[in-house]
Amino acid sequence: MTVLEAIQKSAEFLGKKNVESPRLQAELLLAHVLKMPRMKLYLNFDRGLTPAETDTLREFIKRRGQREPLQHITGATSFCGHEIAVNRNVLVPRPETELLVELGGQFLQGGAGNPLPADRRAGDCAPRQVLDFCTGSGCIAIALAAKCPDAKIVATDISAEALALAKENAAQNQVAERIEFRLGDGFAALEDPGERRQAGARESSDMSPHAQFDLMVSNPPYIPSAEIETLEPEVRDFDPRAALDGGADGLAFYRLIAGQAGALLKPGGKVMVEFGDGQAGAIQKIFETEKWIVEAVKDDYSHRARILVARR
Ligand SMILES: C[S@@+](CC[C@H](N)C(=O)[O-])C[C@H]1O[C@@H](n2cnc3c(N)ncnc32)[C@H](O)[C@@H]1O
């Protein structure tokens, strides 16, 4: 079988399985098997596949036909130009989340109305403390750390398995020394375990959170629980449920963030949260009710409101 025949047969099979963009998916999987950039396939249409390559491609196409995400099959995705390994324990990073990194990076670099201290040049990053709440694969923390060499990032998640992969991703992308990964449910991840033990012996109210972050970014779970069953199989069956489920109305994490993040921010600090299509109004209301000043609601590249920027 030639490269061209393999693409045609695979695309036809994937099309019958209702996979979106079947030809592109077939090409990406074949390029992965042949370890060549997709565009190079076009210069190799007449090249024959070896029996081993044919077997591997067949296996991959079968899995994709069962609606396993392409990124789970190849084991990685590209996020803000960084290779991020993925598996069943983490949400596959989405392209629209790159906008959160862009906005966070602009803020840390003193852009867009955030002047830098006088001793720093434009393009430099002031030393900044960042919280990436619900980090999953670590994609946001890693991309921000790479963009802003002075930033120190605390990245939290409730999933130990997700954090294990996030740590590997940080090491692979050479930013591990500037990201501290913390395991825990919501803001409990920020409590010092020593402090937690001592406070247990005293009053728990002794553990007042302190203003330590210049920026908090988060892409939390935001799908209403009952809607998860209606999602495409790639998401419903392969992204971890904990990465999707935002409670009955999908807004549980925004209530948590709006209620508690204020105490963690330094003066002038900002919160930037990603949310789902159609949630902008409800989320803006949640933040305003908790006395935040909503500075902006930004659209993603397909003109859907996607990120809220707020300060106290
Ligand atoms: C939508 S995913 C986002 C992952 C990553 N930040 C991204 O943008 O691709 C949400 C993450 O929140 C984590 N999570 C769910 N419930 C949590 C909780 N109660 N406390 C902390 N993290 C939680 C999940 O494990 C998942 O990794």
The ligand as a Gaussian input file, in Angstrom:
#p B3LYP/6-31G(d) Opt

LIG

0 1
 C      -10.690000      21.720000      32.494000
 S       -9.315000      20.869000      33.222000
 C       -8.055000      22.066000      32.839000
 C       -6.679000      21.518000      32.729000
 C       -5.658000      22.527000      32.174000
 N       -5.555000      23.694000      33.017000
 C       -6.020000      22.964000      30.758000
 O       -6.395000      24.100000      30.554000
 O       -5.924000      22.138000      29.841000
 C       -9.648000      21.108000      34.914000
 C       -8.699000      20.462000      35.934000
 O       -9.270000      20.720000      37.234000
 C       -8.979000      19.648000      38.078000
 N       -9.935000      19.655000      39.200000
 C      -11.211000      19.175000      39.241000
 N      -11.750000      19.366000      40.437000
 C      -10.839000      19.994000      41.208000
 C      -10.805000      20.461000      42.547000
 N      -11.866000      20.307000      43.347000
 N       -9.691000      21.052000      42.998000
 C       -8.598000      21.193000      42.186000
 N       -8.556000      20.772000      40.914000
 C       -9.662000      20.188000      40.410000
 C       -9.091000      18.429000      37.189000
 O       -8.383000      17.341000      37.724000
 C       -8.527000      18.974000      35.862000
 O       -7.157000      18.660000      35.762000

